[in-house]
Amino acid sequence: MFKPNILIADDHPLLLKGLEDFLKEKKYNLIAACPDGLSAYNTIVKEKPDIAILDIEMPNMTGIDVAKQCKRHQIDTKIVLITLHKEKKIFEDAVKYNIHGYLLKEFALTEIEDCITSVCQGKPYFSEKIYRRFSHTTNDSVNIENLTPSEIKILKLIADEKTSSQVADFLSISVRTVEKHRANIIRKLDIDHKPNSLLIWSQKNKELLL
């Protein structure tokens, strides 16, 4: 099984040591444990780890600052953020910079392995509690009723992680038609246009598609 190169960063020594010990015990390839955001970013630039697991609030650079700079400079390291905070604004800022994971510290050690596995497979991972709090609205079931049968069918395939090309082949339609349907689904469900937003929404709301 693929074991990614991982960097971790937290300005709380005990939390950093706890995460470091846990990952080493699980035989992950831990390449660095950094005490602040700036040293984490500099190490990411130099070492190009597959995954960086970062505390959001750190001196010099926050985890979100690091994610922002990685996006700006097109660094491929996948960013996973860990936080004690549950404010919607922080979550929205994090998603803006294409993070691949968002964990609450209270659940970090129980979710970190699932998160790493998901991220390695190219799927973003969000703590269930935080995602449902900020991304699930009471209007979802009403919005679903606005979709056509074709759009529902495509949304189900997206939830199964099919690409636009795979959806097109499966339904015997053009990729351009799939992309038009995707745009209509995003508009009708009032989903933001950030990468992976439709995939995340579809996987978290599968029960509405049955």
Summary of the structure (lengths in Angstrom):
residues: 210
radius of gyration: 18.3
end to end distance: 32.9
largest distance: 55.3
contacts: 651
relative contact order: 0.10
helix: 56%
strand: 13%
